[in-house]
């Protein structure tokens, strides 16, 4: 016999949040029920303290979860598992999945764009030792990190349909400026690029806006190059696999 409490908890689980695909709508609902601050913390811990986040879920939620809640979790886990390629991922995570890389890239971009540092000074603060022989190599390395960060920003902006091919650069930039005033878009940039977030510090907010504006258009080129590189790698890997299978058949 189900208790009233169990029925209430089951009813509360009849929501579609695990299957929401529209990023704009999902972010827009962040504070609709008054739990926006809690979700801010979830974003931070989900991105940068995943081990702690997972342990607290196990300790405090799963420990006393009801059958209905466990069923909901199993369904979400199964859906997620179906999206992950078989065999798991190998090698280093991509930039958007590596919190350490993201923090380092944001630090480099901030010093270069907001603080106005030169590349040699940025390199020294990152533990590098630039000289006449390696200066150009270090500059290219830091420039690639900046461009990969720009690609993350471009993808986040694309998710919000801020770029429209039929409009001029000025119109697209004006649309970006309006979006930057939106709390929903700022929350999304915090999730994707570690910018804005829950901080209300004026210098931080102005600096994040400056980074977005400077890297917005650069990010389109960087994202295109990243996609081309990934496709080229997949094609080469597929060719190598076919060749290996051909040798085994012989």
N, C-alpha and C positions, 0 to 999 in steps of 0.2 A: 504493500500500500504506500503510495507516494504522499509525502507530507505537503502541507501548503507551501512551506519554504522551498521544497524541491521543485514543485510546479512553478513557483515564481521564478526560480533560477533558470528553469528550462525555457520559460517564456522570454526571459531576458536574452537568451542565446539565439532567438529566432531573428537574427539580423543578417545583413548581407555584407558587413564590413570586410570579411576575409576575401571576398571576390570583387571588391571595388577596383576597377582598372583605370578610371579617369582620374589622373593626378590632381587636376584642378578641383574637382568636386570633393575628392578625399581631403585635400588640405583645407578647403573652405569650411568643412564640417569640424575642424579641429576643436573649436571652442564653443560649438553650438550647444553642448550639454553642460558647460561650466567646468570641464576637466582639461582645459587647454594647457594649464601649467604642468599637470602630470604628463601629458603627451609630449610637452617640450623636453622633459627629463627623459622620457622614453627614447626620443630622437637622439639625444646626446649619448645615452648609454648604449643604444642600439648601434650607433656608429663608431664610438670611440672606446667603449668599455664593455665589449661584447661578453667576455668571460664572466664579469660581475653580473651583467644583465641576465645571462643564462642561468647562473647559479641561484639568483634570487627568484627567478621564475620557478625553478625546480623546488627550492626550499619553501617559498611562501604560497605559491599557487597550486602546484601539483600535489603538494602534501595533503591538502584537504579538498581537492577538486571533486565535484560530483560526477556521476555517470554521464550526465548530459554535457557537462563541460569537457570531460575527457573525450566524448564522442566528437564534439566540435573541434577539439585539438587534433584528434586523429584525422579528421577530414582535411583540416588545413595542412597538416604534415604530409598527407598523401598527395595533395595538390602540388605542394612545393617540391616534393621528391620527384614528381612526374616531369617537372620543368628542368631538373638538373640532369645533364648528360650522363650516360652510363659510364661507370669507371671512375667518376670523380674528376676533379681538376688537378692538373699537375703544374709544377713550376710556381713562379711568383704570381701573386694575384694581380689583376689589372688595377690601374690607378684608383678607379672609383670604388674598389673593394679593399683597398689597403689604407687604413687610417693613418699609419705612420708616414706613408708617402704623401697623403693628402695634407697633413699638418706641415710637413717640410716644404711642399710646393707652395702652400699658402704663405708660409713665412718668407720664402724667396720672392714671391710676387709682391707681397706687402712692402718689403724693403726696397724693391726695385721701383714700384709704381707710386706707392704712397709716400715713402720716406725719400725717394729720389736718389737712392744709392747707385753708384756705378757697379758694373759687374765685378770688377776686381774686389771691391769692398764687400759685396755680397758673398763672393767666393771665400774670402778670408773668414767671414763670420760663420760660414758653413764648414769650416775646418779644412778648406783647400789652401794650397800655396801657389797662387798664380805668379808666373814670371814671364819673361819675353818668349820662352820656348813653348809653354803650355797654355798661354793666355787664350788663344783662339779656340783651343780644344775645350777649355773650361767654359768659355762663353757659349759655345754651341751646346754643351751639356746642360747648362742652366737655362738656355733658351728653349731647349726641348722640354724641360720640366714646365716652364712657363706656358708653352704651347699646349701641352697635355692638360694643364689646368684650365687653359682657355677653352679647350674642347669640352671639358665638363660643364663650363658655364654656358657654352653654346647649346649643348644638349638640353640643359635645364630650361633655357629660354625657348627652345624648340618645343618642349613639352607643353609650354603655355601658348604656343602659336604666336609668338611675338614677331617672328620674321615672316613676311609675306612677299613672295617673289615679285608680285605685280606692283609693289609699292617702292618708292624711292628710299634711299638710305636715311634721309632726313625723317621721313614718316615712320620708318621702322624704329629709328632711334627715339623718336618722340613716344612711340608706343612702349618702348623699354622704360623710359623715364616714368611714365604713368604706372607701369607695373611695379617699379621699385618702391612706390608709395604704398603698395598693397602688402598687408601683413601676411596674407596667404602666400604670395610669391616669395617673400623673404623667408618664410618658413621652409619653402621648397628649396631655396638656395642653401639654407643651412643643412638640409638633409643631403643634398647633392654635392656641395662644394665647401661646406664649413664656413659660409659667409652669413653675416647678419646674426640670426639666432636670437636667443632670449635677451642678449645684452641691450641696454638702453644708452650706453655711452655714446655721446655725440661724435667723438673722433673716430671711434670704431665704425659707426654707421656710415659716416662720410667716406671713410677709407674703403669700405666694402663697395659703396656706390661707385667710387672712382675706379676700382678694379674692374667692376662689371662693365662700365662704359669703355674702358681702354681695351679690354680683351674680347668684347662682344663680337666684333667683326673678325678679329684674328682667329677666334674660336671656330668659325665656319670653315676656314681653310685647314686648320689643324684637325678638325673632326673628319673632313674629307680625306686628308692624308692618312689619318689613323685607320679609317675604314678601308682604304685602298691597300694599306700594308697588311691588314688582317685578312682581306680576301686573297691577296697574293700568297700569304703564308698558308692559308687553307688549301689553295690550289696546289702549291708545291708539296704540301704534306699528303694530299690525296694522290698526287702523281707518284710520290715515293712509295705509298702503300700499295698502289696498283702494280708498280714494278716489283716490289717485294713478293707479292702474291704470285706474279708471273714466274718469278724464279723458283718459288716453292713448287709450283705445278710441274716444272720441268724436272 
